[in-house]
Amino acid sequence: MLKNLMYVAVYVTDQDRALAFYTEGLGLNRRIDYPGPDGRFLTVAAGDDAVEIILWPGGSGRGPVVEDEGAVVVGSVFLESDDLEAEFKVLQARGVRFVEPAPVHYPYGVRITALDPDGNRIELRQRNRG
């Protein structure tokens, strides 16, 4: 029986650059860094019990091109924050790039999209509590 989501993969063109972004920029923890026979197996995660993100060599996953500038295009990784407004300021000071100029309030909470060095979309969310 399946019981848990172990990993999600984000394809990156430079694993060292991606590792610096996810650890120094977003503040995630390096979990696995193994130079295996099939290539470097590199993961990061938000905490000890969190799903790990594999930073796998390959082309970037920029997602679909959207003609409508108002359309919402989501990425493949969603990270949750308890205070996204404060988190946004910290990440912005670290040089993290965002799609929107500031967090957006929407019916389910607060959202903003960060971009990694390869253009992968990292969705940051804060749920409404109530």
Stockholm file with secondary structure:
# STOCKHOLM 1.0

chainA/1-130         MLKNLMYVAVYVTDQDRALAFYTEGLGLNRRIDYPGPDGRFLTVAAGDDAVEIILWPGGSGRGPVVEDEGAVVVGSVFLESDDLEAEFKVLQARGVRFVEPAPVHYPYGVRITALDPDGNRIELRQRNRG
#=GR chainA/1-130 SS CCCCCCEEEEEESCHHHHHHIIIIISCCEEEEEEEETTEEEEEEESSTTSCEEEEEESCCCCCCCCSCTTCCCCCSEEEECSCHHHHHHHHHHTTCEESSSSCEEETTEEEEEEECTTCCEEEEEEECCC
#=GC SS_cons         CCCCCCEEEEEESCHHHHHHIIIIISCCEEEEEEEETTEEEEEEESSTTSCEEEEEESCCCCCCCCSCTTCCCCCSEEEECSCHHHHHHHHHHTTCEESSSSCEEETTEEEEEEECTTCCEEEEEEECCC
//
